[in-house]
Amino acid sequence: MFAWLAAHVVDILLVLAVAVIVALIVRRSVKNKKAGKHSCGCDCANCSLNGACHGKSQPTDSRS
C-alpha cells in the first residue's frame, strides 16, 4: 500500500489540487448567484438573450 502511495504521490496531489480549484469555482458561482450577480460578466443590454435570463419576465399582451 505504501509503495503504491509513494509511486503515485504526484498524481494524488494533482487530483486534489484540481478538486480544490473546481470546488472554489463552484462556491464562487453559487455565492455570486445568491448575490444577484451575473455569471457572464457582460452588459445585458447588448446580450442576444436580453430579457430571457435572470428571472426577468417578458411583457404580456393583455389585449388578446
C-alpha positions as a Markdown table, in Angstrom:
| # | Residue | x | y | z |
|---|---|---|---|---|
| 1 | Met | 0.0 | 0.0 | 0.0 |
| 2 | Phe | 2.7 | 2.5 | 1.0 |
| 3 | Ala | 4.7 | 1.6 | -2.2 |
| 4 | Trp | 1.7 | 2.5 | -4.3 |
| 5 | Leu | 1.2 | 5.8 | -2.5 |
| 6 | Ala | 4.8 | 6.7 | -2.9 |
| 7 | Ala | 4.7 | 5.9 | -6.6 |
| 8 | His | 1.5 | 7.9 | -7.2 |
| 9 | Val | 2.0 | 10.9 | -4.8 |
| 10 | Val | 2.3 | 13.4 | -7.6 |
| 11 | Asp | -0.9 | 12.1 | -9.3 |
| 12 | Ile | -2.8 | 12.2 | -6.0 |
| 13 | Leu | -1.6 | 15.8 | -5.3 |
| 14 | Leu | -2.6 | 16.9 | -8.8 |
| 15 | Val | -6.1 | 15.4 | -8.5 |
| 16 | Leu | -6.5 | 17.1 | -5.1 |
| 17 | Ala | -5.4 | 20.4 | -6.4 |
| 18 | Val | -7.8 | 20.2 | -9.4 |
| 19 | Ala | -10.7 | 19.2 | -7.0 |
| 20 | Val | -10.0 | 22.2 | -4.8 |
| 21 | Ile | -9.9 | 24.6 | -7.7 |
| 22 | Val | -13.2 | 23.2 | -9.1 |
| 23 | Ala | -14.8 | 23.4 | -5.6 |
| 24 | Leu | -13.7 | 27.1 | -5.3 |
| 25 | Ile | -15.1 | 27.9 | -8.7 |
| 26 | Val | -18.5 | 26.3 | -7.8 |
| 27 | Arg | -18.5 | 28.1 | -4.5 |
| 28 | Arg | -17.9 | 31.4 | -6.1 |
| 29 | Ser | -20.6 | 30.8 | -8.7 |
| 30 | Val | -23.1 | 29.9 | -6.0 |
| 31 | Lys | -22.2 | 32.9 | -4.0 |
| 32 | Asn | -22.5 | 35.3 | -7.0 |
| 33 | Lys | -25.8 | 33.7 | -7.9 |
| 34 | Lys | -27.2 | 34.3 | -4.4 |
| 35 | Ala | -25.9 | 37.9 | -4.5 |
| 36 | Gly | -27.7 | 38.5 | -7.8 |
| 37 | Lys | -24.5 | 39.0 | -9.8 |
| 38 | His | -24.5 | 37.9 | -13.5 |
| 39 | Ser | -22.4 | 34.9 | -14.4 |
| 40 | Cys | -21.4 | 36.1 | -17.9 |
| 41 | Gly | -19.8 | 39.4 | -16.9 |
| 42 | Cys | -21.2 | 41.3 | -19.8 |
| 43 | Asp | -23.8 | 44.0 | -20.4 |
| 44 | Cys | -27.3 | 42.5 | -20.5 |
| 45 | Ala | -28.5 | 45.3 | -22.8 |
| 46 | Asn | -26.2 | 44.0 | -25.6 |
| 47 | Cys | -27.0 | 40.3 | -25.0 |
| 48 | Ser | -28.9 | 38.4 | -27.6 |
| 49 | Leu | -30.9 | 36.8 | -24.8 |
| 50 | Asn | -31.8 | 40.1 | -23.2 |
| 51 | Gly | -34.9 | 39.7 | -21.1 |
| 52 | Ala | -34.8 | 35.9 | -21.2 |
| 53 | Cys | -32.5 | 35.3 | -18.3 |
| 54 | His | -32.0 | 36.4 | -14.7 |
| 55 | Gly | -35.7 | 35.8 | -13.9 |
| 56 | Lys | -36.9 | 38.7 | -15.9 |
| 57 | Ser | -40.4 | 38.2 | -17.2 |
| 58 | Gln | -41.5 | 39.0 | -20.7 |
| 59 | Pro | -44.2 | 41.7 | -21.0 |
| 60 | Thr | -47.5 | 40.1 | -21.8 |
| 61 | Asp | -50.1 | 41.5 | -24.2 |
| 62 | Ser | -53.3 | 41.9 | -22.3 |
| 63 | Arg | -55.3 | 42.7 | -25.5 |
| 64 | Ser | -55.6 | 39.1 | -26.7 |
